[in-house]
């Protein structure tokens, strides 16, 4: 649930930025938004780093587990077989390409829209800043999006280890 909440933050952050900039979604017209809306920008950056697959975030963990499953799966039927080796190479290359493309896209979005210099006219940036102050719930929706599922997951608790091993074995 927490994994989904962190990834979903990207969509909510994009919606917040779109709403607060009066429907401007062209990254060439945006820039410097992290200084205007720090909470929205910060939670968007955390979601972008997570979905891009950088350690120690959840996207990295899912890619690492996929790679581990690939390695284990190629050793099961016949270690050293041609099909197993081809599957390992193709799967590893696919994971690398997916990581590289995702990282490139989100670094570009974050760099241009959030971290870059403001490219809009100063009066437009001032209007965005004022709209952000007037629309406080848009500023804090990312915190609620990530904090509420995290609090729920922590309060849910974990079953004792002996019960898990007894039910799975």
C-alpha positions as CSV (number, residue, x, y, z in Angstrom):
1,X,0.0,0.0,0.0
2,X,2.8,2.4,0.9
3,X,4.5,1.5,-2.4
4,X,1.4,2.4,-4.3
5,X,1.0,5.7,-2.3
6,X,4.5,6.8,-3.1
7,X,4.1,6.1,-6.8
8,X,0.6,7.7,-6.9
9,X,2.1,10.9,-5.5
10,X,3.5,11.6,-9.0
11,X,0.1,11.7,-10.5
12,X,-1.2,13.8,-7.6
13,X,1.8,16.1,-7.8
14,X,1.3,16.6,-11.5
15,X,-2.4,17.4,-10.9
16,X,-1.4,19.9,-8.2
17,X,1.1,21.6,-10.5
18,X,-1.4,21.7,-13.4
19,X,-4.1,23.2,-11.2
20,X,-1.9,25.8,-9.6
21,X,-0.3,26.9,-12.9
22,X,-3.7,27.4,-14.6
23,X,-3.3,24.2,-16.7
24,X,0.3,24.8,-17.9
25,X,1.8,21.4,-18.4
26,X,4.5,22.2,-20.9
27,X,7.8,21.7,-19.1
28,X,9.5,24.3,-21.3
29,X,7.2,27.0,-19.7
30,X,7.7,25.8,-16.2
31,X,10.7,26.0,-13.9
32,X,11.6,26.8,-10.3
33,X,8.4,25.4,-8.9
34,X,10.2,23.8,-6.0
35,X,10.8,27.3,-4.5
36,X,7.2,28.2,-5.1
37,X,5.6,25.0,-3.7
38,X,8.1,23.2,-1.5
39,X,5.9,20.4,-0.2
40,X,4.4,19.6,-3.6
41,X,7.8,19.7,-5.2
42,X,9.5,17.6,-2.4
43,X,6.9,14.9,-2.5
44,X,7.0,14.8,-6.3
45,X,10.8,14.5,-6.2
46,X,10.5,11.6,-3.7
47,X,8.0,9.9,-5.9
48,X,10.1,10.4,-9.0
49,X,13.2,9.0,-7.4
50,X,11.2,6.0,-6.1
51,X,9.6,5.2,-9.4
52,X,12.9,5.7,-11.3
53,X,14.3,2.8,-9.3
54,X,17.1,4.5,-7.3
55,X,18.1,2.9,-4.0
56,X,16.9,2.7,-1.3
57,X,13.4,3.4,-2.6
58,X,10.7,1.0,-3.5
59,X,11.2,1.1,-7.2
60,X,14.8,-0.2,-6.7
61,X,13.5,-3.0,-4.4
62,X,11.0,-4.2,-7.0
63,X,13.6,-4.1,-9.8
64,X,16.1,-5.9,-7.5
65,X,13.6,-8.6,-6.7
66,X,12.8,-9.0,-10.4
67,X,16.4,-9.5,-11.2
68,X,16.8,-12.0,-8.3
69,X,13.8,-14.0,-9.7
70,X,15.4,-13.9,-13.1
71,X,18.7,-15.3,-11.8
72,X,16.9,-18.0,-9.7
73,X,14.6,-18.9,-12.6
74,X,17.4,-19.4,-15.1
75,X,19.2,-21.9,-12.7
76,X,16.1,-24.0,-11.9
77,X,15.4,-26.1,-15.1
78,X,18.9,-26.7,-16.4
79,X,21.8,-24.6,-15.2
80,X,23.9,-23.3,-18.1
81,X,21.3,-24.1,-20.8
82,X,21.2,-21.8,-23.8
83,X,17.6,-20.8,-23.3
84,X,18.2,-20.0,-19.6
85,X,21.2,-17.9,-20.5
86,X,19.3,-16.1,-23.2
87,X,16.4,-15.4,-20.9
88,X,18.8,-14.0,-18.3
89,X,20.5,-11.7,-20.8
90,X,17.2,-10.5,-22.3
91,X,15.6,-10.0,-18.9
92,X,18.6,-8.1,-17.5
93,X,18.8,-5.9,-20.6
94,X,15.0,-5.2,-20.3
95,X,15.4,-4.2,-16.7
96,X,18.3,-2.0,-17.5
97,X,16.5,-0.3,-20.4
98,X,13.3,0.2,-18.2
99,X,15.4,1.7,-15.4
100,X,17.4,4.0,-17.7
101,X,14.3,5.3,-19.6
102,X,12.3,5.9,-16.4
103,X,15.2,7.6,-14.7
104,X,15.8,9.8,-17.7
105,X,12.2,10.8,-18.0
106,X,11.7,11.7,-14.3
107,X,15.1,13.4,-14.0
108,X,14.1,15.5,-17.0
109,X,10.7,16.4,-15.6
110,X,12.1,17.2,-12.2
111,X,15.0,19.1,-13.5
112,X,13.0,21.3,-15.9
113,X,9.8,21.9,-13.9
114,X,11.0,21.8,-10.3
115,X,14.7,22.5,-10.1
116,X,15.2,24.7,-13.2
117,X,15.2,28.4,-13.3
118,X,11.7,30.0,-13.7
119,X,11.0,30.5,-17.4
120,X,7.6,32.2,-17.1
121,X,7.2,35.9,-16.8
122,X,7.7,37.3,-13.3
123,X,4.1,38.4,-13.1
124,X,2.9,34.8,-14.0
125,X,5.2,33.3,-11.3
126,X,3.8,35.8,-8.8
127,X,0.3,34.7,-9.7
128,X,1.2,31.1,-9.3
129,X,2.8,31.8,-5.9
130,X,-0.4,33.7,-4.8
131,X,-2.6,30.9,-6.1
132,X,-0.5,28.4,-4.1
133,X,-1.0,30.4,-0.9
134,X,-4.7,30.6,-1.4
135,X,-5.0,26.9,-2.2
136,X,-3.3,25.4,0.8
137,X,-4.7,21.9,0.5
138,X,-3.0,21.5,-2.9
139,X,0.3,22.3,-1.1
140,X,-0.1,19.5,1.5
141,X,-1.9,16.8,-0.5
142,X,1.3,14.9,-1.0
143,X,2.1,14.8,2.7
144,X,-1.4,13.3,3.4
145,X,-1.1,11.0,0.4
146,X,2.1,9.4,1.8
147,X,1.6,9.8,5.5
148,X,-1.9,8.3,5.8
149,X,-1.2,5.0,4.1
150,X,2.2,4.8,6.0
151,X,0.4,5.3,9.3
152,X,-2.1,2.7,8.4
153,X,0.5,0.2,7.4
154,X,2.5,0.7,10.6
155,X,-0.6,0.4,12.8
156,X,-1.7,-2.8,11.0
157,X,1.3,-4.6,12.4
158,X,3.0,-7.7,11.2
159,X,2.2,-11.4,12.1
160,X,4.7,-13.2,14.3
161,X,7.3,-15.0,12.3
162,X,6.4,-18.5,13.6
163,X,2.8,-18.0,12.3
164,X,4.0,-17.0,8.8
165,X,6.4,-20.0,8.5
166,X,3.7,-22.4,9.8
167,X,1.2,-21.2,7.2
168,X,3.6,-21.1,4.2
169,X,5.5,-24.3,4.9
